[in-house]
Amino acid sequence: MLKPIAIATAISGTLDIMFAMILTMAFGRQIPAMLRTVASGPFPAATEWGSGGALLGLVVHFALMAIMATIFMLIVRARPVLLDTPWVTVLAFGVFTYFAMNWAVVPLRFHTPLPPKTISIVTQLFAHLVLVSFVFVLVAKRTLEVRPS
């Protein structure tokens, strides 16, 4: 069970943070500042921690991805039938994680206004559907040993 979680975390975490870095640069912002903001979720003072805060942002990002990957793998291990309809599973988990992060976690922690801006909705849905959920399904189908249904 750890292997699929580790693989899914590594692949989706890397793709997602690279996408975030591309967006950060496209909007004229600095990558270390973005990473420090990620770290400031659980560590509010991290915005002032320089390179250490940016490195911590990467750790926090991959920790969150590992939590999502673990939840996903536990769900599909308990209900392997979900892998029989991969697109439905991608859509369901992607939309669920999008709303959990962008309509609950981020607004509660950072007091961002709801609803998010259109560009945020589009980019974040892409990230959660393609870079996270799609990857999770592919990894699960290739590596997860599931009980027969």
C-alpha positions as CSV (number, residue, x, y, z in Angstrom):
1,M,0.0,0.0,0.0
2,L,2.9,2.4,0.7
3,K,4.3,2.0,-2.8
4,P,1.2,3.4,-4.7
5,I,1.0,6.2,-2.2
6,A,4.6,7.1,-2.6
7,I,4.5,7.0,-6.4
8,A,1.3,8.9,-6.6
9,T,2.6,11.5,-4.2
10,A,5.9,11.9,-6.1
11,I,4.3,12.2,-9.5
12,S,1.3,14.3,-8.8
13,G,3.1,16.4,-6.2
14,T,5.9,17.2,-8.7
15,L,3.4,18.0,-11.6
16,D,1.2,20.1,-9.3
17,I,4.1,22.2,-7.8
18,M,5.6,22.7,-11.3
19,F,2.2,24.0,-12.5
20,A,2.0,26.3,-9.5
21,M,5.5,27.6,-10.2
22,I,4.5,28.3,-13.8
23,L,1.4,30.1,-12.8
24,T,3.4,32.0,-10.2
25,M,5.9,33.2,-12.8
26,A,3.1,34.0,-15.3
27,F,1.5,36.3,-12.8
28,G,4.8,38.1,-12.1
29,R,5.3,36.7,-8.6
30,Q,8.3,35.0,-7.1
31,I,8.5,31.3,-6.6
32,P,10.1,31.4,-3.1
33,A,7.4,33.7,-1.9
34,M,4.7,31.3,-3.2
35,L,6.4,28.4,-1.4
36,R,6.6,30.4,1.8
37,T,2.9,31.1,1.5
38,V,2.3,27.3,1.2
39,A,4.4,26.8,4.3
40,S,2.5,29.5,6.2
41,G,-0.6,27.4,6.1
42,P,0.5,25.3,9.1
43,F,3.4,27.6,10.1
44,P,2.1,31.3,9.8
45,A,5.6,32.8,10.5
46,A,7.1,30.9,7.5
47,T,6.5,33.9,5.2
48,E,9.5,35.5,7.0
49,W,11.8,32.5,6.9
50,G,13.6,33.1,3.7
51,S,15.0,30.0,1.9
52,G,14.1,27.8,4.9
53,G,10.5,28.9,4.6
54,A,10.5,28.1,0.8
55,L,11.9,24.6,1.5
56,L,9.3,24.1,4.2
57,G,6.7,25.0,1.6
58,L,7.8,22.1,-0.6
59,V,7.6,19.8,2.4
60,V,4.1,21.0,3.3
61,H,3.0,20.7,-0.4
62,F,4.2,17.1,-0.6
63,A,2.7,16.3,2.8
64,L,-0.7,17.5,1.7
65,M,-0.3,15.5,-1.6
66,A,0.6,12.4,0.5
67,I,-2.5,12.8,2.6
68,M,-4.7,13.1,-0.6
69,A,-2.9,10.1,-2.1
70,T,-3.4,8.0,1.0
71,I,-7.1,8.8,1.2
72,F,-7.5,8.0,-2.4
73,M,-5.7,4.7,-2.2
74,L,-7.6,3.7,0.9
75,I,-10.9,4.4,-0.9
76,V,-10.1,2.5,-4.0
77,R,-8.6,-0.4,-2.1
78,A,-11.8,-0.7,-0.1
79,R,-13.9,-0.2,-3.3
80,P,-11.9,-1.5,-6.2
81,V,-15.0,-1.2,-8.5
82,L,-14.1,2.5,-8.6
83,L,-11.2,1.7,-10.9
84,D,-13.6,0.0,-13.4
85,T,-14.9,3.5,-14.3
86,P,-11.7,5.6,-14.1
87,W,-13.1,8.8,-15.6
88,V,-16.0,8.9,-13.1
89,T,-13.5,8.4,-10.3
90,V,-11.2,11.1,-11.7
91,L,-14.1,13.5,-11.9
92,A,-15.5,12.6,-8.4
93,F,-12.2,12.7,-6.5
94,G,-10.9,15.8,-8.5
95,V,-14.0,17.8,-7.8
96,F,-14.1,16.7,-4.2
97,T,-10.4,17.7,-3.6
98,Y,-10.9,21.0,-5.5
99,F,-13.9,22.0,-3.3
100,A,-12.2,20.8,-0.1
101,M,-9.0,22.8,-0.8
102,N,-10.4,25.9,-2.6
103,W,-13.8,26.4,-0.9
104,A,-12.9,25.2,2.6
105,V,-9.2,24.9,3.5
106,V,-7.7,27.9,1.7
107,P,-10.5,30.3,2.5
108,L,-10.6,29.3,6.2
109,R,-6.8,29.6,6.6
110,F,-6.1,32.6,4.4
111,H,-9.5,34.4,4.4
112,T,-9.7,34.4,0.6
113,P,-13.0,35.6,-0.8
114,L,-15.6,33.2,-2.2
115,P,-16.3,32.5,-4.9
116,P,-12.8,32.3,-6.3
117,K,-11.9,34.3,-9.4
118,T,-12.7,32.5,-12.7
119,I,-9.0,32.0,-13.5
120,S,-8.5,30.4,-10.2
121,I,-11.4,28.0,-10.7
122,V,-10.1,27.0,-14.1
123,T,-6.5,26.5,-13.1
124,Q,-7.3,24.7,-9.8
125,L,-9.9,22.4,-11.4
126,F,-7.3,21.5,-14.1
127,A,-4.7,20.8,-11.3
128,H,-7.1,18.7,-9.2
129,L,-8.5,16.7,-12.1
130,V,-5.5,16.2,-14.4
131,L,-2.4,16.6,-12.2
132,V,-3.8,14.9,-9.1
133,S,-6.8,12.7,-9.6
134,F,-5.9,11.4,-13.1
135,V,-2.4,10.5,-11.8
136,F,-3.9,8.8,-8.7
137,V,-6.1,6.6,-10.9
138,L,-3.3,5.7,-13.2
139,V,-1.0,4.8,-10.4
140,A,-3.7,2.8,-8.6
141,K,-4.6,0.9,-11.7
142,R,-1.0,0.0,-12.3
143,T,0.3,-0.7,-8.7
144,L,-2.4,-1.2,-6.2
145,E,-3.2,-4.7,-5.1
146,V,-6.9,-4.7,-4.5
147,R,-9.2,-7.4,-3.0
148,P,-11.5,-9.0,-5.6
149,S,-14.9,-7.3,-5.6
